[in-house]
Amino acid sequence: MFEEALRTEAPPDAGATGVAPVALFQPENLLVRDRTPRPAWVEIDLEKLRRNFKLIFQLLPPHVRLLSVVKDDAYGHGALHVSKAALAAGASFLAVSTVAEAIVLRERGITARILMLGDRHESEFSCCLAHDLTCCVSEPEGIRKLASLAARFERPIPVHLKVNTGMNRYGAPWSQAAQIAVQIQATPSLRLEGILSHFAQSDGKDKSHATLQLERFESVISQLARTGTPAPIRHMANSGAFLEIPAAQFEMVRLGILPLGVYPGPDCPRLAGLEAVMSVKARITAIQHLQPGEGAGYGIRFKAARPTRIGVLPIGYGDGLPYARNRGFVLVQGHRAPIVGATAMDAITIDVTDIPEAQLWDEAIIMGGQGANSISAEDLADIHGSIPYQILTTWRARLPHVYLHEQIGPCGSPNA
Ligand SMILES: Cc1ncc(COP(=O)(O)O)c(C=O)c1O
């Protein structure tokens, strides 16, 4: 797809070809990073993303809404692209973690509801209100401060009450949550639109803690129902719970990683048809021939035990690849090529001795599929002692991001 990135630089000339150029891209609207050739890049397949959302909607009962979690640039996939795909598929809400993440979406024309995950400091409230962002609230003092700022609006401002049922980070203690919910309902400038909790462990084999959290959440809901308070939207399920704890779906699920085609953990049931949306690729930019005893890279962390063909890939820890020594592999010509030596800022070295067909400028897969083989975010997480979430978000901004199968909105460019 490197060629495709290059093509965006110079659209075909209608005069020469007799065919009007198809305005798939407006290069001037792309980030410099994304319109500058570089033989290492992140590829995001928007068709797969759209298919994943469709698949998830087919599995959701009709009364259950979808909130798409697009924090941290949609786990590195591009918050605007993922938000547009989610909303087009029927998502009701988006969610981010920082006010800046939400404002970027607003500035790019996203008018959908945006829920701010986590707790907000009072200094953030005005900004949230000005940009029509919906806050999660949990403690009475914050609620009072938000209420006084909200009083200048004509209609009550919707808020979602976060309940701590056992994650023990954010949220009102579950034993006090119903009482706080009633206080919110009694505040004229606020409207209790939603009530939520977050699982600490929804994707492991052991569901005992998740079950305890669900029971506590349900007990808050029943207490609230007894007060006669109108039922807010209840939401608790993340991707793991969506897959395995149907009782947690309530009126809305909050999904981040699953629509991206990646599972939260190794034990989750697999969804037929779900595909990873992101790939990371680089081309072999140099080939070296080592004699036995010769080494490669910083610190000579690799020494050839036999006549060895080394390929150099122009991607390193400066691009987010976790630092390692003689660990992991990439795919070249559909085969596994071991990564040898130490990861540098801008390069890694791979052993292609056993892949004689490997040539200069061949495409190597750091994450993704090639032929019958693939390297998933889960595989990379295993190799580097991490989790798939961190692997998805590790790829840094200096890698060009190539979006496949863009659909053009009315304003012309999807990157506008
Ligand atoms: C409060 C909350 N809900 C939902 C999610 C989405 O989780 P997942 O990506 O596992 O679907 C997150 C992500 O961390 C979150 O913080």
The ligand as a Tripos MOL2 file, in Angstrom:
@<TRIPOS>MOLECULE
LIG
   16    16     1     0     0
SMALL
NO_CHARGES

@<TRIPOS>ATOM
      1 C1        -14.9350    3.0490   31.0770 C.3       1 LIG1
      2 C2        -14.5960    2.2320   29.8650 C.ar      1 LIG1
      3 N1        -15.5680    1.6050   29.2170 N.ar      1 LIG1
      4 C3        -15.3260    0.8480   28.1260 C.ar      1 LIG1
      5 C4        -14.0420    0.7000   27.6440 C.ar      1 LIG1
      6 C5        -13.8040   -0.1420   26.4250 C.3       1 LIG1
      7 O1        -13.1210   -1.3170   26.7360 O.3       1 LIG1
      8 P1        -12.7700   -2.3730   25.6110 P.3       1 LIG1
      9 O2        -11.7500   -1.7170   24.7370 O.co2     1 LIG1
     10 O3        -12.2360   -3.5310   26.3420 O.co2     1 LIG1
     11 O4        -14.0210   -2.6580   24.8570 O.co2     1 LIG1
     12 C6        -12.9930    1.3300   28.3090 C.ar      1 LIG1
     13 C7        -11.6310    1.1320   27.8490 C.2       1 LIG1
     14 O5        -10.6820    1.0670   28.5700 O.2       1 LIG1
     15 C8        -13.2770    2.1330   29.4430 C.ar      1 LIG1
     16 O6        -12.3100    2.7710   30.1060 O.3       1 LIG1
@<TRIPOS>BOND
     1     1     2 1
     2     2     3 ar
     3     2    15 ar
     4     3     4 ar
     5     4     5 ar
     6     5     6 1
     7     5    12 ar
     8     6     7 1
     9     7     8 1
    10     8     9 2
    11     8    10 1
    12     8    11 1
    13    12    13 1
    14    12    15 ar
    15    13    14 2
    16    15    16 1
@<TRIPOS>SUBSTRUCTURE
     1 LIG1         1 GROUP 0 **** ****
